[in-house]
């Protein structure tokens, strides 16, 4: 391994197994939860159960949470963070990548808000800029938390 070796999670067999298991469980959860909602629709007369948007979006969001939870439980994000911060150069690179992720995503979100591609709300340029800045900051912070946070040493490790 050379000095410029970049960690690639797709080449790690253990991480691939965690990702595959997470995807399988999320799919199974989505299937059975959507099925349960459709069965409930036949027995319960709630207006929300006849809304196609609810029947598509809610199971999808919950299965995304299951997917993320299985990644966390399996140690996927911890491993990626440890590999990304193993050397000072990798740590610096991961922090720059987290910052760029936030800036680029914020810029795209600002463009989307100005062009009203997915939204119909009317806002001033300042409001759109503030919304995009908050979105970019939150995404950069999440990216930093997952990939660029320096691992804390525990007392047991220091002794």
DSSP file (Angstrom, degrees, kcal/mol; ACC not computed):
  #  RESIDUE AA STRUCTURE BP1 BP2  ACC     N-H-->O    O-->H-N    N-H-->O    O-->H-N    TCO  KAPPA ALPHA  PHI   PSI    X-CA   Y-CA   Z-CA
    1    1 A X              0   0    0      0, 0.0     2,-0.0     0, 0.0     4,-0.0   0.000 360.0 360.0 360.0 125.4    0.0    0.0    0.0
    2    2 A X    >   -     0   0    0      1,-0.1     3,-1.3     2,-0.0     0, 0.0  -0.165 360.0-100.0 -79.7 176.7    1.4    3.3   -1.1
    3    3 A X  T 3  S+     0   0    0      1,-0.3    -1,-0.1     3,-0.0     0, 0.0   0.813 121.9  52.2 -67.7 -31.0    1.4    6.6    0.8
    4    4 A X  T 3  S+     0   0    0      2,-0.1    -1,-0.3     0, 0.0     2,-0.3   0.111  76.4 146.4 -93.8  22.1   -1.5    7.9   -1.3
    5    5 A X    <   -     0   0    0     -3,-1.3     2,-0.5     1,-0.1     0, 0.0  -0.432  35.8-154.2 -62.9 123.3   -3.7    4.8   -0.6
    6    6 A X        -     0   0    0     -2,-0.3     2,-0.3     2,-0.0    78,-0.1  -0.866  17.6-118.9-102.1 131.0   -7.3    5.9   -0.4
    7    7 A X        -     0   0    0     -2,-0.5     2,-0.5    76,-0.1    73,-0.0  -0.518  27.1-167.0 -71.1 130.6   -9.7    3.7    1.6
    8    8 A X    >   -     0   0    0     -2,-0.3     3,-1.8     1,-0.1     4,-0.3  -0.940  11.7-162.8-122.2 107.1  -12.5    2.3   -0.5
    9    9 A X  G >  S+     0   0    0     -2,-0.5     3,-1.1     1,-0.3     7,-0.2   0.757  87.6  66.7 -61.7 -23.5  -15.4    0.8    1.5
   10   10 A X  G 3  S+     0   0    0      1,-0.2    -1,-0.3     5,-0.1     6,-0.0   0.692  99.3  51.5 -72.2 -15.7  -16.6   -1.1   -1.6
   11   11 A X  G <  S+     0   0    0     -3,-1.8     2,-0.6     4,-0.0    -1,-0.2   0.464  87.2  96.0 -97.3  -2.3  -13.5   -3.2   -1.6
   12   12 A X    <>  -     0   0    0     -3,-1.1     4,-2.2    -4,-0.3     5,-0.2  -0.803  63.0-155.6 -91.6 119.0  -13.8   -4.2    2.1
   13   13 A X  H  > S+     0   0    0     -2,-0.6     4,-2.0     1,-0.2    -1,-0.2   0.883  91.6  50.9 -63.6 -41.3  -15.6   -7.6    2.3
   14   14 A X  H  > S+     0   0    0      1,-0.2     4,-2.1     2,-0.2    -1,-0.2   0.913 111.8  47.2 -63.9 -43.3  -16.9   -7.0    5.9
   15   15 A X  H  > S+     0   0    0      1,-0.2     4,-2.5     2,-0.2    -1,-0.2   0.866 109.6  53.7 -68.2 -35.5  -18.4   -3.7    5.0
   16   16 A X  H  X S+     0   0    0     -4,-2.2     4,-2.5     2,-0.2    -1,-0.2   0.894 108.6  50.3 -62.9 -39.1  -19.9   -5.1    1.8
   17   17 A X  H  X S+     0   0    0     -4,-2.0     4,-2.6     2,-0.2    -2,-0.2   0.913 110.7  48.9 -65.0 -43.4  -21.6   -7.8    4.0
   18   18 A X  H  X S+     0   0    0     -4,-2.1     4,-2.5     1,-0.2    -2,-0.2   0.927 113.2  47.3 -61.9 -44.7  -22.9   -5.2    6.4
   19   19 A X  H  X S+     0   0    0     -4,-2.5     4,-2.4     2,-0.2    -2,-0.2   0.892 112.2  49.5 -65.1 -40.1  -24.3   -3.1    3.5
   20   20 A X  H  X S+     0   0    0     -4,-2.5     4,-2.4     2,-0.2    -2,-0.2   0.921 112.6  47.0 -65.9 -43.4  -25.9   -6.2    1.9
   21   21 A X  H  X S+     0   0    0     -4,-2.6     4,-2.7     2,-0.2     5,-0.2   0.914 112.1  50.7 -63.2 -42.5  -27.5   -7.2    5.1
   22   22 A X  H  X S+     0   0    0     -4,-2.5     4,-2.3     1,-0.2    -2,-0.2   0.913 111.6  47.8 -62.1 -42.8  -28.8   -3.7    5.7
   23   23 A X  H  X S+     0   0    0     -4,-2.4     4,-2.3     2,-0.2    -1,-0.2   0.896 112.0  49.5 -64.6 -40.8  -30.3   -3.5    2.3
   24   24 A X  H  X S+     0   0    0     -4,-2.4     4,-2.5     2,-0.2    -2,-0.2   0.934 113.1  45.6 -65.0 -46.1  -31.9   -6.9    2.6
   25   25 A X  H  X S+     0   0    0     -4,-2.7     4,-2.7     1,-0.2    -2,-0.2   0.890 112.5  51.2 -65.8 -38.1  -33.5   -6.0    6.0
   26   26 A X  H  X S+     0   0    0     -4,-2.3     4,-2.6    -5,-0.2    -1,-0.2   0.906 111.5  47.9 -64.8 -40.6  -34.6   -2.6    4.7
   27   27 A X  H  X S+     0   0    0     -4,-2.3     4,-2.7     2,-0.2    -2,-0.2   0.932 113.0  47.3 -64.8 -45.4  -36.3   -4.3    1.7
   28   28 A X  H  X S+     0   0    0     -4,-2.5     4,-2.5     1,-0.2     5,-0.3   0.916 113.0  49.6 -62.2 -43.1  -38.0   -6.9    3.8
   29   29 A X  H  X S+     0   0    0     -4,-2.7     4,-2.7    -5,-0.2     5,-0.3   0.941 111.7  48.6 -60.6 -47.0  -39.2   -4.2    6.2
   30   30 A X  H  X S+     0   0    0     -4,-2.6     4,-2.6     1,-0.2     5,-0.3   0.932 112.4  48.8 -58.3 -47.7  -40.5   -2.1    3.4
   31   31 A X  H  X S+     0   0    0     -4,-2.7     4,-2.1     1,-0.2    -2,-0.2   0.946 117.0  39.2 -59.6 -52.2  -42.4   -5.0    1.8
   32   32 A X  H  X S+     0   0    0     -4,-2.5     4,-2.4     2,-0.2    -1,-0.2   0.842 116.1  50.7 -72.9 -32.7  -44.1   -6.2    5.0
   33   33 A X  H  X S+     0   0    0     -4,-2.7     4,-2.3    -5,-0.3    -1,-0.2   0.927 112.7  46.1 -69.2 -43.5  -44.8   -2.7    6.3
   34   34 A X  H  X S+     0   0    0     -4,-2.6     4,-2.1    -5,-0.3    -2,-0.2   0.898 113.2  50.8 -63.1 -39.7  -46.4   -1.7    3.0
   35   35 A X  H  X S+     0   0    0     -4,-2.1     4,-2.4    -5,-0.3    -2,-0.2   0.917 109.3  50.4 -63.4 -42.9  -48.3   -4.9    3.0
   36   36 A X  H  X S+     0   0    0     -4,-2.4     4,-2.7     1,-0.2    -2,-0.2   0.888 109.8  50.8 -64.0 -38.9  -49.5   -4.3    6.5
   37   37 A X  H  X S+     0   0    0     -4,-2.3     4,-1.5     2,-0.2    -1,-0.2   0.897 110.9  48.4 -65.1 -38.9  -50.7   -0.8    5.6
   38   38 A X  H  X S+     0   0    0     -4,-2.1     4,-0.7     2,-0.2    -2,-0.2   0.875 112.8  47.8 -70.0 -36.0  -52.6   -2.1    2.6
   39   39 A X  H >X S+     0   0    0     -4,-2.4     3,-1.1     1,-0.2     4,-0.7   0.921 110.3  52.3 -67.5 -42.6  -54.2   -4.9    4.8
   40   40 A X  H >X S+     0   0    0     -4,-2.7     4,-3.1     1,-0.3     3,-0.7   0.823  98.8  65.9 -61.3 -30.9  -55.1   -2.3    7.4
   41   41 A X  H 3< S+     0   0    0     -4,-1.5    -1,-0.3     1,-0.2    -2,-0.2   0.827  99.1  52.5 -60.9 -31.8  -56.7   -0.2    4.7
   42   42 A X  H << S+     0   0    0     -3,-1.1    -1,-0.2    -4,-0.7    -2,-0.2   0.746 119.5  32.9 -75.5 -23.9  -59.3   -3.0    4.3
   43   43 A X  H << S+     0   0    0     -4,-0.7     2,-0.4    -3,-0.7    -2,-0.2   0.723 114.9  55.1-104.2 -27.5  -60.2   -3.0    8.0
   44   44 A X     <  -     0   0    0     -4,-3.1     2,-1.0    -5,-0.1    -1,-0.1  -0.918  66.6-147.9-115.7 134.1  -59.8    0.6    9.1
   45   45 A X        +     0   0    0     -2,-0.4     2,-0.4    -3,-0.1    -4,-0.1  -0.509  43.6 143.4 -99.9  65.0  -61.5    3.5    7.5
   46   46 A X    >   -     0   0    0     -2,-1.0     3,-0.7     1,-0.1     4,-0.5  -0.867  50.4-138.5-102.5 137.5  -58.9    6.2    7.9
   47   47 A X  G >  S+     0   0    0     -2,-0.4     3,-1.3     1,-0.2     4,-0.3   0.842 101.3  61.8 -63.4 -33.7  -58.5    8.7    5.1
   48   48 A X  G >  S+     0   0    0      1,-0.3     3,-1.1     2,-0.2    -1,-0.2   0.821  96.2  59.9 -65.3 -29.3  -54.7    8.6    5.5
   49   49 A X  G <  S+     0   0    0     -3,-0.7    -1,-0.3     1,-0.2    -2,-0.2   0.652 103.4  51.4 -74.2 -13.6  -54.6    4.9    4.6
   50   50 A X  G <  S+     0   0    0     -3,-1.3     2,-0.7    -4,-0.5    -1,-0.2   0.399  84.8 103.2-100.0   2.8  -56.2    5.7    1.2
   51   51 A X    <>  -     0   0    0     -3,-1.1     4,-2.1    -4,-0.3     3,-0.3  -0.765  61.1-155.3 -85.6 115.3  -53.7    8.3    0.3
   52   52 A X  H  > S+     0   0    0     -2,-0.7     4,-1.5     1,-0.2     5,-0.2   0.839  92.8  57.9 -62.0 -32.1  -51.2    6.9   -2.2
   53   53 A X  H  > S+     0   0    0      2,-0.2     4,-3.0     1,-0.2     5,-0.4   0.922 107.7  46.6 -63.5 -42.6  -48.5    9.3   -1.1
   54   54 A X  H  >>S+     0   0    0     -3,-0.3     4,-1.6     1,-0.2     5,-0.5   0.923 110.9  52.1 -63.4 -44.2  -48.7    8.1    2.4
   55   55 A X  H  <5S+     0   0    0     -4,-2.1    -1,-0.2     1,-0.2    -2,-0.2   0.741 119.3  36.0 -67.7 -22.5  -48.6    4.5    1.4
   56   56 A X  H  X5S+     0   0    0     -4,-1.5     4,-1.0    -3,-0.2    -2,-0.2   0.857 121.6  40.5 -93.7 -43.4  -45.5    5.1   -0.7
   57   57 A X  H  X5S+     0   0    0     -4,-3.0     4,-2.8    -5,-0.2     5,-0.2   0.925 109.0  53.6 -79.0 -46.4  -43.5    7.6    1.3
   58   58 A X  H  X5S+     0   0    0     -4,-1.6     4,-2.5    -5,-0.4     5,-0.2   0.932 111.6  44.5 -61.6 -49.0  -43.9    6.4    4.9
   59   59 A X  H  ><S+     0   0    0     -5,-0.5     4,-2.3     1,-0.2    -1,-0.2   0.890 114.1  52.1 -61.4 -35.2  -42.7    2.8    4.4
   60   60 A X  H  X S+     0   0    0     -4,-1.0     4,-1.8     2,-0.2    -2,-0.2   0.934 111.0  46.0 -65.3 -45.1  -39.9    4.2    2.3
   61   61 A X  H  X S+     0   0    0     -4,-2.8     4,-1.8     1,-0.2    -2,-0.2   0.918 114.2  47.8 -63.8 -43.5  -38.8    6.6    5.0
   62   62 A X  H  X S+     0   0    0     -4,-2.5     4,-2.0    -5,-0.2    -1,-0.2   0.876 110.6  51.2 -67.1 -36.2  -39.0    4.0    7.7
   63   63 A X  H  X S+     0   0    0     -4,-2.3     4,-2.4    -5,-0.2    -1,-0.2   0.840 106.4  55.4 -69.8 -30.4  -37.1    1.5    5.6
   64   64 A X  H  X S+     0   0    0     -4,-1.8     4,-2.4     2,-0.2    -2,-0.2   0.897 107.5  49.6 -64.9 -39.2  -34.4    4.1    5.1
   65   65 A X  H  X S+     0   0    0     -4,-1.8     4,-2.6     2,-0.2    -2,-0.2   0.882 109.8  50.9 -65.4 -37.9  -34.1    4.4    8.9
   66   66 A X  H  X S+     0   0    0     -4,-2.0     4,-2.3     2,-0.2    -2,-0.2   0.918 109.5  51.4 -63.2 -42.6  -33.9    0.6    9.1
   67   67 A X  H  X S+     0   0    0     -4,-2.4     4,-1.6     1,-0.2    -2,-0.2   0.928 113.1  44.0 -59.2 -47.5  -31.1    0.7    6.5
   68   68 A X  H  X S+     0   0    0     -4,-2.4     4,-2.4     1,-0.2    -1,-0.2   0.895 111.5  54.1 -65.9 -40.5  -29.2    3.3    8.5
   69   69 A X  H  X S+     0   0    0     -4,-2.6     4,-2.9     1,-0.2    -2,-0.2   0.894 107.8  49.7 -63.0 -40.1  -29.7    1.6   11.8
   70   70 A X  H  X S+     0   0    0     -4,-2.3     4,-2.0     2,-0.2    -1,-0.2   0.858 109.7  51.8 -68.9 -33.6  -28.3   -1.7   10.4
   71   71 A X  H  X>S+     0   0    0     -4,-1.6     5,-2.3    -5,-0.2     4,-0.6   0.922 113.1  44.8 -64.4 -43.4  -25.2    0.2    9.1
   72   72 A X  H ><5S+     0   0    0     -4,-2.4     3,-1.0     1,-0.2    -2,-0.2   0.934 113.4  49.8 -65.7 -45.9  -24.7    1.8   12.6
   73   73 A X  H 3<5S+     0   0    0     -4,-2.9    -1,-0.2     1,-0.3    -2,-0.2   0.868 110.4  50.7 -61.4 -38.0  -25.3   -1.5   14.4
   74   74 A X  H 3<5S-     0   0    0     -4,-2.0    -1,-0.3    -5,-0.2    -2,-0.2   0.593 114.1-115.9 -78.3 -10.1  -22.8   -3.3   12.1
   75   75 A X  T <X5 +     0   0    0     -3,-1.0     4,-2.1    -4,-0.6    -3,-0.2   0.693  69.3 139.1  84.9  19.5  -20.1   -0.7   12.7
   76   76 A X  H  ><S+     0   0    0     -5,-2.3     4,-2.2    -6,-0.2     5,-0.2   0.952  73.7  41.9 -61.3 -52.0  -20.0    0.4    9.1
   77   77 A X  H  > S+     0   0    0     -6,-0.4     4,-2.4     1,-0.2    -1,-0.2   0.849 112.7  54.4 -68.8 -33.9  -19.7    4.2    9.8
   78   78 A X  H  > S+     0   0    0      2,-0.2     4,-2.6     1,-0.2    -1,-0.2   0.920 109.9  47.2 -64.0 -43.4  -17.2    3.6   12.7
   79   79 A X  H  X S+     0   0    0     -4,-2.1     4,-2.4     2,-0.2     5,-0.2   0.916 112.0  49.4 -64.7 -43.9  -14.9    1.6   10.3
   80   80 A X  H  X S+     0   0    0     -4,-2.2     4,-2.2     1,-0.2    -1,-0.2   0.920 112.9  48.0 -61.6 -43.1  -15.1    4.2    7.6
   81   81 A X  H  X S+     0   0    0     -4,-2.4     4,-1.4     2,-0.2    -2,-0.2   0.919 111.1  49.8 -64.6 -43.7  -14.3    7.0   10.1
   82   82 A X  H  < S+     0   0    0     -4,-2.6    -1,-0.2     1,-0.2    -2,-0.2   0.902 114.0  45.3 -63.2 -40.1  -11.4    5.1   11.6
   83   83 A X  H >< S+     0   0    0     -4,-2.4     3,-0.8     1,-0.2     4,-0.3   0.861 112.0  52.4 -70.3 -34.6   -9.9    4.4    8.1
   84   84 A X  H 3< S+     0   0    0     -4,-2.2    10,-0.4     1,-0.2    -1,-0.2   0.725 116.6  38.6 -73.8 -20.8  -10.5    8.0    7.0
   85   85 A X  T 3< S+     0   0    0     -4,-1.4    -1,-0.2    -3,-0.2    -2,-0.2   0.141  79.3 111.4-115.8  19.5   -8.7    9.4   10.0
   86   86 A X  S <  S+     0   0    0     -3,-0.8     2,-0.3    -4,-0.1    -1,-0.1   0.874  85.1  25.8 -63.9 -38.5   -5.8    6.9   10.4
   87   87 A X  S  > S-     0   0    0     -4,-0.3     4,-2.4    -3,-0.2     5,-0.2  -0.856  85.6-112.8-121.5 159.0   -3.2    9.5    9.3
   88   88 A X  H  > S+     0   0    0     -2,-0.3     4,-2.4     1,-0.2     5,-0.2   0.851 118.0  54.0 -58.9 -33.7   -3.1   13.3    9.6
   89   89 A X  H  > S+     0   0    0      2,-0.2     4,-2.4     1,-0.2    -1,-0.2   0.926 110.0  45.7 -66.9 -43.4   -3.2   13.6    5.8
   90   90 A X  H  > S+     0   0    0      2,-0.2     4,-2.7     1,-0.2    -2,-0.2   0.892 111.9  52.6 -65.4 -38.6   -6.3   11.4    5.6
   91   91 A X  H  X S+     0   0    0     -4,-2.4     4,-2.2     2,-0.2    -2,-0.2   0.932 111.4  45.9 -61.9 -45.8   -7.9   13.3    8.4
   92   92 A X  H  X S+     0   0    0     -4,-2.4     4,-2.2     1,-0.2    -2,-0.2   0.907 113.2  50.1 -63.1 -42.0   -7.3   16.6    6.6
   93   93 A X  H  X S+     0   0    0     -4,-2.4     4,-2.4     1,-0.2    -2,-0.2   0.901 110.3  49.8 -63.2 -41.7   -8.6   15.2    3.4
   94   94 A X  H  X S+     0   0    0     -4,-2.7     4,-2.2   -10,-0.4    -1,-0.2   0.884 110.6  50.1 -66.0 -38.0  -11.8   13.9    5.1
   95   95 A X  H  X S+     0   0    0     -4,-2.2     4,-2.1     2,-0.2    -2,-0.2   0.900 111.1  48.1 -68.0 -40.0  -12.4   17.3    6.7
   96   96 A X  H  X S+     0   0    0     -4,-2.2     4,-2.7     2,-0.2    -2,-0.2   0.910 111.3  51.4 -64.8 -41.2  -12.0   19.1    3.3
   97   97 A X  H  X S+     0   0    0     -4,-2.4     4,-2.3     2,-0.2    -2,-0.2   0.895 109.0  50.5 -62.8 -40.3  -14.3   16.5    1.7
   98   98 A X  H  X S+     0   0    0     -4,-2.2     4,-1.9     2,-0.2    -1,-0.2   0.913 111.9  47.9 -63.3 -42.4  -16.9   17.1    4.4
   99   99 A X  H  X S+     0   0    0     -4,-2.1     4,-2.4     1,-0.2    -2,-0.2   0.924 112.6  47.8 -63.7 -45.5  -16.7   20.9    3.9
  100  100 A X  H  X S+     0   0    0     -4,-2.7     4,-2.9     1,-0.2     5,-0.3   0.870 107.4  57.0 -64.6 -36.8  -17.0   20.6    0.1
  101  101 A X  H  X S+     0   0    0     -4,-2.3     4,-2.3    -5,-0.2     5,-0.2   0.935 110.3  44.3 -58.4 -46.5  -19.9   18.2    0.5
  102  102 A X  H  X S+     0   0    0     -4,-1.9     4,-2.4     2,-0.2    -2,-0.2   0.913 114.9  47.8 -64.9 -43.5  -21.8   20.9    2.5
  103  103 A X  H  X S+     0   0    0     -4,-2.4     4,-2.2     2,-0.2    -2,-0.2   0.931 115.2  43.9 -64.9 -46.2  -20.8   23.7    0.1
  104  104 A X  H  X S+     0   0    0     -4,-2.9     4,-2.5     2,-0.2     5,-0.2   0.924 115.9  47.0 -66.9 -44.4  -21.8   21.9   -3.1
  105  105 A X  H  X S+     0   0    0     -4,-2.3     4,-2.5    -5,-0.3    -1,-0.2   0.908 112.4  50.7 -64.4 -40.6  -25.0   20.5   -1.6
  106  106 A X  H  X S+     0   0    0     -4,-2.4     4,-2.3    -5,-0.2    -1,-0.2   0.894 110.2  50.0 -62.3 -39.9  -25.9   24.0   -0.3
  107  107 A X  H  X S+     0   0    0     -4,-2.2     4,-2.3     2,-0.2    -2,-0.2   0.925 112.1  46.6 -65.3 -44.5  -25.3   25.5   -3.7
  108  108 A X  H  X S+     0   0    0     -4,-2.5     4,-2.4     1,-0.2    -2,-0.2   0.893 112.5  50.6 -64.6 -38.6  -27.4   23.0   -5.5
  109  109 A X  H  X S+     0   0    0     -4,-2.5     4,-2.6     2,-0.2    -1,-0.2   0.895 108.9  51.7 -66.3 -39.0  -30.2   23.4   -2.9
  110  110 A X  H  X S+     0   0    0     -4,-2.3     4,-2.5     2,-0.2    -2,-0.2   0.927 110.2  48.6 -61.7 -44.9  -30.0   27.2   -3.4
  111  111 A X  H  X S+     0   0    0     -4,-2.3     4,-2.4     1,-0.2    -2,-0.2   0.917 111.5  50.3 -60.7 -42.9  -30.4   26.8   -7.2
  112  112 A X  H  X>S+     0   0    0     -4,-2.4     5,-1.3     1,-0.2     4,-1.1   0.913 111.1  48.6 -62.5 -42.2  -33.3   24.4   -6.6
  113  113 A X  H  <5S+     0   0    0     -4,-2.6    -2,-0.2     1,-0.2    -1,-0.2   0.893 112.5  47.8 -65.1 -39.6  -35.0   26.9   -4.3
  114  114 A X  H  <5S+     0   0    0     -4,-2.5    -2,-0.2     1,-0.2    -1,-0.2   0.883 116.8  42.1 -69.6 -37.5  -34.5   29.8   -6.7
  115  115 A X  H  <5S-     0   0    0     -4,-2.4    -1,-0.2    -5,-0.2    -2,-0.2   0.583  99.6-137.9 -85.4  -9.3  -35.8   27.9   -9.7
  116  116 A X  T  <5 +     0   0    0     -4,-1.1    -3,-0.2    -5,-0.2    -4,-0.1   0.917  46.5 153.9  52.4  49.3  -38.7   26.3   -7.7
  117  117 A X  S   <S+     0   0    0     -5,-1.3    -4,-0.1     1,-0.1    -1,-0.1   0.952  79.1  10.4 -71.9 -49.6  -38.1   22.9   -9.3
  118  118 A X  S    S+     0   0    0     -6,-0.2     2,-0.3     0, 0.0    -1,-0.1   0.517 125.0  62.3-107.8  -9.0  -39.6   20.9   -6.4
  119  119 A X        -     0   0    0     -7,-0.3     0, 0.0     2,-0.1     0, 0.0  -0.810  53.3-162.5-118.8 158.7  -41.2   23.6   -4.3
  120  120 A X        +     0   0    0     -2,-0.3     2,-0.2     2,-0.1    -1,-0.1   0.276  52.6 118.7-118.6   7.9  -43.9   26.1   -4.9
  121  121 A X        -     0   0    0      1,-0.0     2,-0.5    -8,-0.0    -2,-0.1  -0.485  58.6-133.8 -81.2 148.1  -43.2   28.5   -2.1
  122  122 A X        +     0   0    0     -2,-0.2     2,-0.3    -6,-0.0    -2,-0.1  -0.871  37.0 158.9 -99.8 127.6  -42.3   32.1   -2.8
  123  123 A X        -     0   0    0     -2,-0.5     2,-0.1   -10,-0.1     0, 0.0  -0.964  39.6-104.6-145.0 159.7  -39.3   33.4   -0.9
  124  124 A X     >  -     0   0    0     -2,-0.3     4,-2.2     1,-0.1     5,-0.2  -0.334  38.8-106.7 -77.7 167.7  -36.8   36.2   -1.1
  125  125 A X  H  > S+     0   0    0      1,-0.2     4,-2.3     2,-0.2     5,-0.1   0.848 121.3  55.0 -64.8 -33.0  -33.3   35.5   -2.2
  126  126 A X  H  > S+     0   0    0      2,-0.2     4,-2.4     1,-0.2    -1,-0.2   0.900 107.8  48.0 -66.1 -41.6  -32.2   36.1    1.4
  127  127 A X  H  > S+     0   0    0      2,-0.2     4,-2.6     1,-0.2    -2,-0.2   0.911 113.3  47.8 -65.6 -42.1  -34.6   33.4    2.7
  128  128 A X  H  X S+     0   0    0     -4,-2.2     4,-2.5     2,-0.2    -2,-0.2   0.901 111.7  50.5 -64.4 -40.1  -33.5   31.0    0.1
  129  129 A X  H  X S+     0   0    0     -4,-2.3     4,-2.4     2,-0.2    -2,-0.2   0.903 111.3  48.1 -64.4 -41.6  -29.8   31.7    0.8
  130  130 A X  H  X S+     0   0    0     -4,-2.4     4,-2.5     2,-0.2    -2,-0.2   0.924 112.3  48.8 -65.0 -44.8  -30.4   31.1    4.6
  131  131 A X  H  X S+     0   0    0     -4,-2.6     4,-2.3     1,-0.2    -2,-0.2   0.916 113.7  46.6 -60.6 -43.5  -32.3   27.8    3.9
  132  132 A X  H  X S+     0   0    0     -4,-2.5     4,-2.7     2,-0.2    -1,-0.2   0.880 111.5  51.4 -67.1 -38.2  -29.5   26.6    1.6
  133  133 A X  H  X S+     0   0    0     -4,-2.4     4,-2.5     2,-0.2    -2,-0.2   0.911 111.2  47.4 -65.6 -41.9  -26.8   27.6    4.1
  134  134 A X  H  X S+     0   0    0     -4,-2.5     4,-2.6     2,-0.2     5,-0.2   0.927 113.1  48.8 -64.2 -44.2  -28.6   25.8    6.9
  135  135 A X  H  X S+     0   0    0     -4,-2.3     4,-2.4    -5,-0.2    -2,-0.2   0.931 113.3  46.9 -60.7 -46.4  -29.0   22.7    4.7
  136  136 A X  H  X S+     0   0    0     -4,-2.7     4,-2.6     1,-0.2    -2,-0.2   0.894 112.4  50.2 -63.3 -40.7  -25.3   22.8    3.6
  137  137 A X  H  X S+     0   0    0     -4,-2.5     4,-2.6     2,-0.2    -2,-0.2   0.924 111.3  47.6 -64.0 -44.9  -24.2   23.2    7.2
  138  138 A X  H  X S+     0   0    0     -4,-2.6     4,-2.3     2,-0.2    -2,-0.2   0.910 114.2  47.1 -63.8 -41.9  -26.2   20.3    8.5
  139  139 A X  H  X S+     0   0    0     -4,-2.4     4,-2.5    -5,-0.2    -2,-0.2   0.902 112.6  48.8 -67.1 -40.5  -25.0   18.1    5.6
  140  140 A X  H  X S+     0   0    0     -4,-2.6     4,-2.6     2,-0.2    -2,-0.2   0.902 111.9  49.7 -64.1 -40.8  -21.4   19.1    6.2
  141  141 A X  H  X S+     0   0    0     -4,-2.6     4,-2.6     2,-0.2    -2,-0.2   0.903 111.9  47.9 -65.0 -41.1  -21.7   18.5   10.0
  142  142 A X  H  X S+     0   0    0     -4,-2.3     4,-2.1     2,-0.2    -2,-0.2   0.912 112.8  48.6 -65.3 -42.1  -23.3   15.0    9.3
  143  143 A X  H  X>S+     0   0    0     -4,-2.5     4,-2.8     2,-0.2     5,-0.6   0.904 112.7  48.1 -64.2 -41.5  -20.5   14.2    6.8
  144  144 A X  I  X>S+     0   0    0     -4,-2.6     4,-1.6     3,-0.2     5,-0.7   0.917 110.7  51.9 -63.0 -42.9  -17.9   15.4    9.3
  145  145 A X  I  <5S+     0   0    0     -4,-2.6     4,-0.2     1,-0.2    -2,-0.2   0.881 117.3  38.3 -62.8 -38.6  -19.5   13.3   12.1
  146  146 A X  I  <5S+     0   0    0     -4,-2.1    -2,-0.2    -5,-0.1    -1,-0.2   0.899 135.0  13.0 -79.8 -41.5  -19.5   10.2    9.9
  147  147 A X  I  <5S+     0   0    0     -4,-2.8    -3,-0.2    -5,-0.2    -2,-0.2   0.744 126.4  37.6-112.4 -26.8  -16.1   10.5    8.2
  148  148 A X  I  <<S+     0   0    0     -4,-1.6     2,-0.4    -5,-0.6    -3,-0.2   0.291  74.4 118.6-120.5  11.5  -13.8   13.1    9.6
  149  149 A X      < -     0   0    0     -5,-0.7     2,-0.2    -4,-0.2   -64,-0.1  -0.662  65.0-122.2 -82.6 129.9  -14.3   13.0   13.4
  150  150 A X        -     0   0    0     -2,-0.4     2,-0.2     1,-0.1   -68,-0.1  -0.517  31.4-112.0 -70.9 134.3  -11.1   12.2   15.3
  151  151 A X        -     0   0    0     -2,-0.2     2,-0.3   -66,-0.1    -1,-0.1  -0.448  27.9-125.7 -69.9 135.8  -11.5    9.1   17.4
  152  152 A X        -     0   0    0     -2,-0.2     2,-0.4     1,-0.0    -1,-0.1  -0.609  20.1-125.6 -81.3 141.0  -11.4    9.8   21.2
  153  153 A X        -     0   0    0     -2,-0.3     2,-0.2     2,-0.0    -1,-0.0  -0.706  21.8-139.3 -85.9 136.2   -9.0    7.7   23.2
  154  154 A X     >  -     0   0    0     -2,-0.4     4,-1.5     1,-0.1     3,-0.4  -0.563  21.4-113.9 -90.4 159.8  -10.4    5.9   26.1
  155  155 A X  H  > S+     0   0    0      1,-0.2     4,-1.3    -2,-0.2    -1,-0.1   0.862 116.1  57.0 -61.0 -36.5   -8.8    5.6   29.4
  156  156 A X  H  4 S+     0   0    0      1,-0.2    -1,-0.2     2,-0.2     3,-0.1   0.866 106.2  50.2 -63.9 -35.5   -8.2    1.8   29.0
  157  157 A X  H  4 S+     0   0    0     -3,-0.4    -1,-0.2     1,-0.2    -2,-0.2   0.822 107.3  54.0 -72.4 -30.8   -6.3    2.4   25.7
  158  158 A X  H  <        0   0    0     -4,-1.5    -1,-0.2     1,-0.2    -2,-0.2   0.805 360.0 360.0 -74.9 -27.7   -4.1    5.0   27.3
  159  159 A X     <        0   0    0     -4,-1.3    -1,-0.2    -3,-0.1    -2,-0.2   0.469 360.0 360.0 -79.5 360.0   -3.0    2.7   30.1
